[in-house]
Amino acid sequence: MDCLAVGDHDRLMSENLVENSDRAYFHRRAEQELSQAQRAADPAAVRAHYHLAGYYLDLVYRPDIEDTPAKLTD
């Protein structure tokens, strides 16, 4: 069983808080994009906002795909 060195626990907790903070930010951005999509009149703008919302939600719920570029499909 591995033991944590002095300071490792604090470092790990700090990294986890940053990750949670990032997720909260991405969730907020997704909500903002969904709101913009609902207000947009141009179909292309609606599509773009929904696409961005989906990308942000991927970052919230699938952080392992952060380095995967988003792709728009027709």
C-alpha positions in Angstrom: 0.0 0.0 0.0 1.4 3.4 -1.0 1.6 6.2 1.6 1.2 9.8 0.8 4.1 12.1 1.5 3.6 15.1 3.6 1.9 17.8 1.5 0.6 15.3 -1.1 -2.9 15.2 0.4 -3.1 19.0 0.3 -1.9 19.0 -3.3 -4.4 16.4 -4.3 -7.2 18.2 -2.6 -6.2 21.5 -4.3 -6.1 19.8 -7.8 -9.5 18.3 -7.1 -10.9 21.7 -6.2 -9.5 23.2 -9.4 -11.1 20.3 -11.4 -14.5 20.9 -9.6 -14.1 24.6 -10.3 -13.5 23.9 -14.0 -16.5 21.7 -14.2 -18.7 24.4 -12.5 -17.4 26.9 -15.1 -18.1 24.6 -18.0 -21.6 23.8 -16.7 -22.3 27.5 -16.4 -21.1 28.1 -19.9 -23.3 25.3 -21.2 -26.4 26.8 -19.6 -25.5 30.2 -21.1 -25.1 28.7 -24.6 -28.5 26.9 -24.2 -30.1 30.2 -23.2 -28.5 31.9 -26.2 -29.7 29.1 -28.5 -33.3 29.6 -27.3 -33.1 33.4 -28.0 -31.4 33.2 -31.4 -33.5 33.7 -34.5 -30.9 32.6 -37.1 -30.9 28.8 -37.5 -27.1 28.8 -37.9 -26.7 30.7 -34.6 -29.1 28.3 -32.9 -27.0 25.3 -34.2 -23.8 26.9 -33.1 -25.0 27.7 -29.6 -26.3 24.1 -29.2 -23.1 22.7 -30.5 -21.1 24.8 -28.0 -23.4 23.8 -25.2 -22.8 20.2 -26.1 -19.1 20.7 -26.1 -19.2 22.3 -22.6 -21.3 19.5 -21.3 -18.8 17.0 -22.6 -16.2 18.7 -20.6 -18.4 18.5 -17.5 -19.4 14.9 -17.8 -16.5 13.5 -19.9 -13.3 15.3 -18.9 -11.3 12.5 -20.4 -12.1 13.9 -23.9 -10.9 17.4 -23.2 -8.1 17.1 -25.9 -10.5 15.8 -28.5 -11.4 18.7 -30.9 -15.1 19.4 -31.5 -16.5 18.7 -34.9 -19.4 20.3 -36.6 -21.4 18.1 -38.9 -24.0 19.1 -41.4 
